[in-house]
């Protein structure tokens, strides 16, 4: 019985896929102080703003760019439109509902390279406790360099996430447009491999 187990162990060792060595995986740091997450909603009175506190992480399991994962976690109560009245309304139960759902998140599931400098990141977007699949489209002009910037866009229907309320005397569209500008740097490992 032991020779059979030894042979099985040897086969597993010889034919197993080796794990990527940690020093061969690109490791990036997102510099949130130089980055921003903004939103815009068409309305009779302009509604646009940003979030002051949030975190983002970009990680890879190999050099293949398609293995990248982007995670963004936003503190909803840091919404900043430049107007205290608008901010308080957006924090309320009818919109972000920050008391019960303090975070807005996006977690990508894969990276799809759609052109030399463009990428689709489908994933799960969650706001006020409702999670749905959405896609962020990114472009970059700095691929392969040690530092760079990713510029992304996403749009969603606010009513699909339970934001059915309005603001008195202001007509608000259902479509919310989000822009995500991320500045990052590679802190270790080689650059990701892109399709040409």
Secondary structure, DSSP 8 states (H G I E B T S, - for coil): -HHHHHHHHHHHHHHS-----GGGS-EEEE-GGG-EEEEEEEESS-EEEEESSEEEEEE-SSSBGGG-EEEEEEEGGGEE-S-HHHHHHHHSTTTT-TTT--EEEEEE---EEEETTEEEEEEEEEETTEEEEEEEEEEES-TTSSEEEEEEEEEEEGGGGT----BTTB-EEEEEEEEEEEEEEEEES---B---
